[in-house]
């Protein structure tokens, strides 16, 4: 076995560590995360919603509500059951605790998050989200793992050590998180056996000194076991000294977050935690006869209750200004409901950021739902998920914008996720925001239309046209445009009649609009 291949599978070793009855995975640590100080004690919690969450039944755009009733009659929520949220949005009734947190300024909603040329396969789209890749490229490193590779030398050999005694990240579950896959090794160590004693058996005998591949791999295996046991001891110490003050629901997700809070309170210097909840692949029976009940309602109730208890715990312990959480899911669902009281794989969906330091607001515009849609149509991407990742790295962990672009993508847009008083200093000193008022005319149109907008300064502009399945069909403009009024012609003679979307990106602003060819 090649060392690179072995390193990538070595994270399957188990640390039989149990905290609150939950199996855990450990990961090691970077210079950014060394020590606990004003600038380095930030914690990020990632909640993966496995299966593809239905964003249109989570956060409902009321200006399109009548159209939703028409195109998803078997799953749409009755208007009188929805929770008031903002003037243009309402919430699923299962999200009452999330609404309370938003009213406190501790929740941000990022609208229509996705990526160009959406892949609707669970496996491939999950790969794209955890690696931060383009849809047409295969990357074998995770977005967190690449950052760690850029900041830590020589891992895994020589870790833990005096400078880096604790794992820098943890995943709670039975499998390693590919989010933390580095070039040479996955920074995570899986913990799957909840009943075994802490520690792995290192009795593999003496390593032969003949320099063979077997000897090299055996030596590395012994090193990995030693490392795993040392990190396990650090986890056990934090669990024994940590505490929980809040009452958590009896759900798996809530218990995972309870473990995270306990470890943070126990002094563990870990900075990234990954937890997950499955079941969002709601092709059938997403709702029951009462649309406010059923699989999706139960999942959202679990998510809302777990986040609420976690935040309550952190606040009671005085740790809430150190921790920010973020959800992600591999895609949203289609606009139309299917014939099985469910929804099929779609494209973009809202992403939830929570914590006492978040910029509590709605980021982005509400999705615009057409009055008629084809069965394959889904919510178009407005904000690229990699811009969300990069903005979190910048504002929460102080990563420079140039590093973010190197790690993620050149078209990165900074998004104000964190309030000023909580930000870690990064390379952005002033917002690079361009106010955009965009429309296309004529609309509807036959063979051509123009996308119209004004710029207050000269700036790099990208204008793209997407079809209703998230495919980027045309890049009309991708260059610096001068200050002033612009009318960008779009020739669509080769396209069939149907619904299309333009996306205009200027600096850190973007607008998406529906354009209808007849």
N, C-alpha and C positions, 0 to 999 in steps of 0.2 A: 504494500500500500504506500502511495506517495505521501510524504509528510503533509502536503497541502490538503489532500483528501482526508487524511487522518485527523488533522486539526479541525476540519469542518464537522467531523462526526464525533470528535472527542467530547463535545458538549452533551452527548447523550448519557454520560456518567451521572449517576444519581447521588444527590446528597439527601439522605433520608431525614430531612428536616421538616418538622411539623410545628406550625404556629397557628393557634386557633383551629387545629385540625385540618389545615390546608397545606398541600404540597407546594414547595416553592422552588424557583430557579434563581441561581445567583450569577452575577456578572462582575468583572473587575473594574478598575478606576483610572481616570485621567488627571493630568495636572490641573485642568480647569476645575476639577471637583475635589482637589486635595484640601484637606482641612475644613473646619467650619468657621467661616468668617462672614463679614457683612456682604462680601461680593461673591462668595463661593458656596453658600449653603442652600442654594435653590434646589428644589425638587420638582421633577416633571413626572406626572402619572398619565400613562396612555391607556385608554379603555377601548379595546377592539370589539366592535359589534359585528360578530361573524355572521355572514349570510347575506348582507345587503339590506340596510334599514330603509323602510318606506318613509322618506322624508315628507311626502305630501300628506301623510296621515299623522306625522309627528308635529310639524309646524305648518299650519294651514294658511296659504295666501288668500285672504278674504276677497280681494278684488277679482280673483278668478274662481270664487267659490261656485257660482252658478255653472261654470264650465266644468268644474270637477264633478258636480252632481251629474252632469250629462254623460261624462266619459268614464266615470268609475262608480256606477250606481250600486254595485254589490259591496263596496267597501267604504264609501264616503261616510263621514261622521255627520250626524244631524247637527245643524248649526246651533240649536239650543242646548247642545251638550258640550260645546267647546268652551275652553277657558279663555277669558279675555286676556290679551297679552300686550299687543301694541295696537295703534289705530288700524293697521293693515294686516295684522297677523293674529291668529288664535292658536291655542295649544290643544293637543290631545288631552282629554280629561284625566288620564292617568299620570300626567306630569305636574300635579299640583305643587309638589315640593320644589320642582325645578322653577316653576313660576315664582314662588316665594323668593328663591335665591336670585332670580333675575331682578325682582323688585328691590332687592337689597344692593343691586349693582355688582353682583358676584357671578353673573353668567353672561357670556357673549355667544351669539349665534352667528356663525359665518355661513352665508347663504350659498347654495348651489356650488359646492366644492367638488371638483373632479379633475379630469385631465383630458387633453385632446385625443380623439380617436379611441374612445372608451372601449375597453375589452370587457365583455359581459360574462366571461368565464370566471367562476369563483377563484380558481387556482391562479390563473394568470393575472387577474386584477389584484388579488391579494399580493402577489409577487411585486407588482408595480407599486402598490401603496407602501409596502415595507422596505423596498429598495430605493424608492424615489426615482425610478427610471422613466424614460420616455416609453410610450406604449409599444414602440417598434424595436426596442433594444432589450437585451438580456444582461442584467447586472447581477453578479453573485455576491455583492456586499449590501448590507442594510444601510439606511441613511444615518442611523446612530453609529453603526459600526465604522462607517467611513470617517465620521467625525473623530471617533476615538483613534483610528489609525493615524489621523493627521496630528494627533496631540499626545500620543503615548508611544514610547520606544520599546521595541523588543517583546511585546506581549506575545505569547503567554509566559515565556521563560523569565524567571526571576520575580514573579508576582504570586502572592502578595509579598510586600516587603515593608520596611519600617516607614517609608514615606507614604505608601499606599496599602494600608493594612486591611481595608474593607473592600467588598465588591462595590463597583461603581454603579451597578444597576441590578435589578431583580425582575424576573418574570415569574408570575404565580400561575402554575399549571403543570401539565405533564410533558410539554415539549418546549424546546428552546425557541426564542423569538428571533426570526430572521431579521428583524429590525436591527439586531446587534451583531450581525455577521460582519466580521472584518475580512481583510484580504488574506491574512494568514490563519486566522482562527475566529471562531464565534466567541464573542466576549461573554456569552452566557453559559451557565452550567445548569443542566436540567435536574430537577428534583421530582421523582415520580413515586418513590416507595414511602408511603406515609407510616408504615408499621415497623420499619427497620430501625436499628439503633443508629445514632449519628456517627458518620464516618464510614469510609470505604476500606476494605481489606487491602493493605499494601503488600501482602506476602507473596510477591511474584518471584522471589529468588534473586540471586545475583545477576547483574547484567553482564553478558559476555563482553570481553574487551577486544573482540576481533574486528570491530568496525563494520559488521554486516548490516543490511537493512533491518533484519530482525532485531539486532542489538540496539540500533538507533530507535526503532519504534518502541521497543520494550522500555528503554530508558525514558522516552517521552511519556509513555503510559504511566510510569511510576511518578514522574514529575507532575502529571495531571492529577493523579490520585492525591499526592501530597498537597497540591494547590487546592483541590476541592475540599479536603478536610480542614485546611486552614480557614478558608472562607466560611465553611460550615460552622466552625467554632465562633467566628465573628458574628454570624447570624444568631447562633444560640445565645451568645452573651447579650446581644441587643434585645432578643425576645424575652430574656429573663429579667431585664431591667426596665423594659418598656411598659406602657400602660395604655388603657383605653378608658375614656370617661363617658362616651356616648353609648346609647343603646342602638344596636344595629339590627336590621331585619334578618330573619333566618333564611337568607338566600345566598347562593354561592358567590355572587358578585359582591354582595355586602361583606361577606366574611373575608374575601380577598382584600378588600379595601381596609377592613379592620386590621388585618395583618400588616398592611402598609403603614397605617397610622401608628401601630404599636412599635414597629421597627424604627420609624422616624423618632418617636418619643424616646426610644431606647438608646439613641445616640449614634445609630448607624449612619455612616457618611455617604451612603448610597444616594445617587441623584436621579436615576431614571428607574421607574417601575412600570411594568407592563402587566395588565390584568385583562380579562376578556369574558364576554358573555356570548353564547351562541343562540341559534334559533331564529335568526332574522330572515331566513330564506322562506318567505311566506307565500309560496305559490298557491297553496290551498288552505282554506279555513283560517285566513288571516283574521277574520272577524266571525262572530257568531250571528244569530238572528238579530240580536242587539249589537250594532256595529261598535259600540263602546266597550264591548267585551271580546274575549278571544285571545289568540296567541300574541298578537302585536300589542294589545292592551296590557297583557301580563308582562311582556318584556319591558315596555316603557315604564310600567309601575316599578319593576325591579330596578331599572336604571336610575329612575328619579329618587327612589327611596335609599339606594346605596350611596349616591352622590350626596344626598342631604345628610345622612348619618356621618359620612366621612368628613364633610365640612364641619358639622357640629362638633365632632371629636377634635379636629384640629383647632377649632376656635376655643374650645374649653381648655385645651392644653397650651394655648398661645403659640401655635405653630402655623397658623393659617396663612400668614404673610410669606411663608417660605415655600408653599406648595401650590402648583397650578396643575389642573387636569385637562385632558383633551380626549374626545371620542374620535374614532374613525371607523369607517366601514368600507368594504371593497367597492360598492356602488349603491345607488339608490334603486328604486323600482320604477317601472314604466308608468306613464300617465294613466293609461286605461287599466281598469281592472279586467281580470280574466273570467272565465266561466266557472271557476272553482272557489269563488269568494276569496280570491287572492290577487296578487300582483306578481309580475315576472321581472326578470333582471333588467335594470335600467342604466342610468348614467349618473348624473350629479345628485347630491343630497346635502342637507345642512350638517354642519359640524358644530359640536358643543364644546366651548371652553369654559372652565369653571375655576373659581378660587377668589380669594379676597383681593388679589392683585390684578385681576383681569379687567380689561376695558369693557365694562358691562354695557353692551349695546348690540344692535343688529348691524352686522358688517356685510355690505352688499345689498343688492336689490332683491325684492321678492320675485320668485319665478312667475313668468307670464304664461298662463295656460291657454292654448287656443280653444275656440269653441268646438272644433272637430279635430280629431287626431287619428292617425293610423295606429294599428295595434302595436307596432314596434317603437313608437315615439316615446321619448323620455325627456326629463328636465335637462336642459343644456348646461354645460359647464360655464360658470361665471368666473370663479376663482380657482386657480390651479392649487392642488393640495400641497405641492412642493413650496409654494409661497407661504402657506401656513406653517409648514415645518421650519423653513428658513427664518421666518419672522420670530418664531419661538426660540430658535437658536440664538438669534441676534439679541432680542430684548430680554430674554430670561437668563441666558448663559453668556452674553457678551461676545458672541462670535462676530467677526467682521463681515461686511457685506461681500467682500471679494472671496472670502473663504466659503461663504454660503453659496455663491454662484459656482465655485469650483466643485463643491460637494453635491449640488442639486442641479441647477440649470441656469443658463445665461439670462433667460427671460424673467428671472425672479422679480417679484413685486413685494415690497415691504408692506405689511398689514399691521395696523396698530392694535395688537392683542393685549398688551400690558400697559397699565397706567404708569405715568411718568415717575411717580415716587417709588415704584418697585423695579424699574428697569435697571439692568446691568449695563454699564456704559459700552456702547458699540460704536461702529464707524458712522452711523447716521446721526447727525446733529440737528438737522431740520427735516420736516416732512417733505417728501418729493411728490406731492399730490397735485394733480391737474384736474380742476372741476370739468366734468364732461356732461354735456347735454346732447344726446345723440338720437337721431331718427333716420329712417330711410324713406325716400320719396321717389316715385309713387309707391304706395303700399295699400292694397295688393298691386302687383305688377305683372307684366307678361314676359318680355325678353330681357329687360334691364331695369335697374333701379340705381339710385345714388344714396350713399351713406353720408349724412350731413352732420358736421360738428364744428365747434370753434375752439381754438387753442389760445390760451393767454400768454403762452411763451413757446419758443422753439423747443421741440421735444421729440424723442423717439416714439414712433407710433406704429402699432401693428394692427391691421384690419384683416380679420378672417371671416369666412363664411362656413358654417357648419350645417350638416343636414340634421334631421330629427332623430338620428341614431348616434349623434355625437361625433360623426366623422368630419374632420377638417377638410373641406372640399377645395377651398380657394384661400390663398394668402394674397390679398389684394394689394396691400401696402405693408412694407416692413422697413421703414427708414425714418430719418429725422425730417419732420415737417416744420415749416416756419409758423410763427405766430399768425393768427388770423382765422378767417372763415375757410372751411374746406368742404367740397362736395366730391366724394370719391365714387366714380362710376363703377358699377358691378355688372358685368355681362353674364347672363345666366341662360342664354339661348339653348345651351346643351343640357340643361337640367330639366327634369320632368316637373310638372306642376306639383305643388305640395308646400309644406311648412319648412322654412329654413330659419337660421339664426345668424345674425352678424355679431361679432365680438370686436370691440374697439379697445385696445390697450394703449394707454398713454402714461408713461412714467409709472406711478403707483396707483393709478386709477384704471377702471375698466367698466364697460357697459355692454350688456347683452340685450338684443332686441329681436322680436319675432318679425320675420318678413315672409310674406305669403305670395307664392307664384301661382297665377291662375292661367 
